[in-house]
Amino acid sequence: MFLFLTVIQALIAAALVGVILMQRSEGGGLGIGGSPTGMLSARGAADFLTRATKWLAVLFVVLSIALAALAVGETGTGDLETTLDRNVAPAAPIDPLGNAAPAAAPAAPAATPADPLGAPAN
């Protein structure tokens, strides 16, 4: 039902844009012409387009409210469920960057002071 109403909403929006663009603006715009008498006269077309714009806008607003109500009904306001167990401690520290833990640097052998001239120390 929600998807159907969403498609109808899109069609109404496209029709509303088309009807608005067809209306004669003060500068001429994309206005449509016709015979000088009857429904297709400039005045009759303007009245028709004005009424069509009004009803399409009303339908658009009503469908927007209906879709908002359906969206709230489908998602619901149920209780939040958490899967976080606060009693369990992590086994090892976690690196936020995902890098492997650096290996311990090997201990350097104890250096004996040497004579700068190469003679062994006593």
Beta strands, then each sheet from edge to edge (+ up, - down):
end
